[in-house]
Amino acid sequence: MRLNATMQKLHQRAPKLGKAVSLATATGVIAANSFGGSIPLWLMGMGKIITGAPIADQTVIKITNHWISSNNTLINNLLPRKDWRITLPDDVHMHGKYLLVSNHQSWVDTSIVQYISEKRLPLTRFFTKFELIYIPIVGQAFYFLDFPMMRRHSKKAVAKNPALKGKDIKEAKRACALLKDKPFTLLNYLEGTRFTKDKHDKQNSPYVHLLKPRAGGLLLAISALGEDIDGILDMTIVYPDGVPTYGDLWKGNIKRLGVDVRYIEIPDDLFAGVKAGGYENNEAIKAQMFDWVEHIWQQKDQRISTMLAKFETNPNADNPSN
């Protein structure tokens, strides 16, 4: 495309100006698309809530996919040449139903998930706090798109009102159940927070590149969706040149990126036990689940080391993203 060729020349001849133009253009286009798309999203979202019409739900998803596609077009055309190495299973498709687990380092991670998912995976959703619904545009979009929005109750609140005990679990199951009749990718960052060296040290994490995983969200998703899922996917993201900020993405500072997505198998007996709700009252099932997650994390930690090493030993690998 002409825009891509023009931007490549600008980045090569005047890198600082190229970064400024990329960032300003991306910021303007994303803001315009977000504001412009919010109106039809609101209208169709309210239509979905009031009528329950499938066409309203489908239109809300189409509007969101258009927004994501626009962002991805910016990545492909504004940024300088990049070495992004991305692998996914050949048999994933946009009509599937997947649980996706991933390591988490930056706000950029979600944009990368959207980038690699376009025309390959269904719309990605993730667990959010119900309070986000009060954020203009974004919060309502999450609600209209059936993101699992959870009301979490603190131990203090439960102590004051015992009736709240277990309600967060019921709410999570109800929220996940909204996805049963449509394609979805339900993302869960098992570390529960973004990786930092400080958090890693405070946890005394046994992994080199990861924080300790938490299995709660995945347990809830399996319990709620169970037989409706087509597979569990494990995504590993590496940034060989350091963890980027969101601004780094749109300036074109992420020259090198590695993403590996693969299926992971959960033992049949563990899956059956979790699906039956055993994690709530069966300590053996809960322990088996945590052992399985830790095994997945050990493999991921080794994979990250391998992926980073490949960038150093093969710095000029051919890649479609170049």
N, C-alpha and C positions, 0 to 999 in steps of 0.2 A: 504494500500500500504506500501511497505517496507520503502520507503523514509519517509512517514508520521510517521511510528513507530520510525524510527531512530531519526527524528527531535524532536519528543515528548520526547524521553529519554534525548536528548541533552538539551532541554529547561528545563527539570526538574532537571537534575544533574549539569548543568553549565549554568545558565540563561544568563550571560553576553556573553559567547561564543556562545550560541544559537542565541542570537539577532544578533551578528556580522555575523554569518554564514548565517542566514536568509536574512539579509540586503545585504550582498555581493552576495549571490546567486541570489536573486531577481533582483538586479541591473544589474548583468551580463547577465542574461537570457532576461530581458526586452530590454536591449541595443542591444543584438544580434538579437532578434526577430524584433526589430524596424528597424535595419539596413538591415537585410536580407529580411524582408518583403517589404521594401521601393522600391526595384528594380522591383519586379513583380507588385506592386501597381502602380508605375509610368508607367510601360509599358501598363498595362490594363487601367489605368486612361486616358492616352493619346489616347489609342484606343477608349475609350468611347467618348472622346471629339471630335475626328476626325470622327468616323463612326456613333456614336450614337447607336451602337449595344447593345441590351439588355444583351447579354451574357457577354460583357465587364463590364457592370454595376454590374451584378450579381457576377462576379468574384472579383471585387473590394470589394464588401460587404463580400464575403466569406473569403477573405484575412484578412479583418478587424475583422471578427468574430473569426477567428483562433487566431489572436493576443490577443483578449480579453479572449478567452478560455484558452490560455497559462498563462495569468496573473492570472486567476481564479484558475487554477491548482496549481500555486505557493501559493496562499492564503490557499488552502485546504491542502497542504502538507508541507509547510515550517513553518507555524505559530503554536504557542502553542495552547493548548485547549482553546476554546473561547465560550463565551455565547452570541451568536448572535441570536436575536429573530426577525425573518422576517416573515411578513404576506403580502400576495397579494390576490386579488380576484381570485377565482377558474377559472373564464371564460376568463381571459386574455390569449392571444396567440400570437405566433410569426408572424402571418399573419394579425394582426390587424393594425389599424391606431389610434394612441393615442396622445393626448396632456397631458403632465406630468408637474405638478407644484410641487415645493418643497421648503423647507427652506434650507438655505445654511450657513455652518459654516466653512468648511475646503476644501482644494484641494482634500482631501480624498473622499468627497461626490461623485464625478464623478466616481471614482473607485468602490464605493459601488453600485452606480446605475448599472454599468456594471456587477458587481458580481450578483446582484439579478435578472438581466434581462436575463442572459444566459438561452436559451431554454424556456423562459417564455414570453419575450417581444421582439418586433423588435429592430433592431439596434437603439440606442439612438443618436439623433442629438440635437444640441442646437444653438442658435443665436451666431454668432461670428462677430468680426470686420473684414472687408475685408482686412485690412492691415496685418492680420495674414497669408495671402497667401504667404507672402515673407519669412516666417520662413521655413527653410529646412525641408522636410519630413512632419512635422505636418501640416503646412499650406496647402500644396498641397493635403494631405490626406483629410482635411476638404473640399476642393474644389471638389475633385473627388467623395466624398461621399454625395455631395449635402447638406452640412450643410448650413443653411441660413446665408450667409455672407453679411453683410450690410455696405454700405457706409453712415456714419452719417455726417450731415453737421451742423456745429455750428451756433448759432444765428448770430455771427459776419459774417460768410461766406455767410449766406442767406441775410443779410443786404447789403453786397457788391454785391451779385448776386441774385436778387429775383427769378430768374429762377430755383434756387435750391430748393425753397420752395415746400414741398410735395414729393420731389424725394426720400427721405429716406423711406417714406411709400410705394411708388410704388416699390422700390427696395426690400423691405421686402416681399411684396405680390408676386413679381416675384420669389424670392428665395424660399418662402414656396411652391409655385406652382410646383416646381421641385419634390416635394415629393408625389404629388397626385396619381401617378400611381404605387406606391410601398408601402409595409408595412413600418411604421415608428413609433418611439416614439420621439416626439419633446419636449425636456425639457426646462422649463423656471423657473429660480430662481427668484421668484417674488420680493424678497427684492432688487435685482439688484446688490448686493455685499455681501461679507461674513459677518456674524454677529460678532461683537465684542462689549464688554461692553462700550467702548468709543463711538462707533457709536450709540449704543442704547441710551446712555445718551444725546448725541448731538441732536438726533432726538426727544428726549422726547417721545419715543415710548410708546404707551398705552399698549403694550404687555409685558409679563414677559420674554419670551424666543425668541422673534422675533423683527426684524426691521419692519418698516412700509412697506406694500406691494405696488408694482407698477403694474398697470394693462396693460401698453402699449404693452408689448410683447405678452401677451395673447390675447389682442384685435386684434392685427395684425394677429396672427395665426388663430384665429377663422374666421376673415374676409377673409383670403386667402384660408383656407381649408374647413371651414364650414361643409357642408353635407358630406364631405369625411371622417370625423373622426368617429371612433366607440365609443369614449368616452373620457372624461376628467378624468385623474387620479391625485390624491393628495398624494404625498409621504411625510412622516414625518420621519426625521432622528434624533436620539438622541445618544449622547455619554456620558453615565453616569459617566465616569471617567475623563471627561474634553475633550475639543476640541483637536484632534490630528493633528500632522503634517504628511506630506506624508511619512517621514522617520519612524514615529511611526507605520504606517501600516505594513511596511515590517520588522520591528524589532519584531513585534508581541505584541506591546504595547496596541493594542485595544482589550482588553479582553472582554469588554462588549459593545454591540451595539444593538440598537433597530431601526427597520425599519417597518413602517406601510404604506401600499399602499391601497387606496380605491377609488372607483368612487365618483365623486361629480357631482351633477346635476345643470345645469344652467337653469334658467327659460326660457321657450319657447319664450316668447315675447322678452326677452333680447337677446337671441341667434339670433332670426330673425332680430332684430334691428342692432346688430353688424355685422351680415352676410351681411346685406344690405348696410354697410358702414356708419351707423348712428353715429358711434363714431367720425367721422371726422367733422360732421357739426350739430350734434344733442346733445346739452348739457344734455338733459334728459336721453338719452341712456348712455352717458358717466358717469353721476352721478349714474345711476342704476348699471352700471358695477362696479364702485368703491365701492358701498355699498355691492354688492354681494361678491366681493373679500375680503372686510374687515370682512364680516360674516364668510367666509371660514377661514380667519386668526385667528379670535377669537376662532373658534372650534379647529384649529391646536394648538394654544397656550395652551388650556386646555388639549388637547391630549398629548402634550409633558410632562406636569406636571404628568399626569396619567401614562405614559410610564416610566418616571423616578422613580415614586413611586413604581411601580411594581418590578423594579429591586431591590429595597431595602427591600420590603416585601417578595419577593420570589427570593432570590439570587441564588438558586440552581435549577432553572427550567430546565426541560429536553428540549433539543433543538437539531435538526439535525446538527447544526453547531459545537456542542461541540466536 
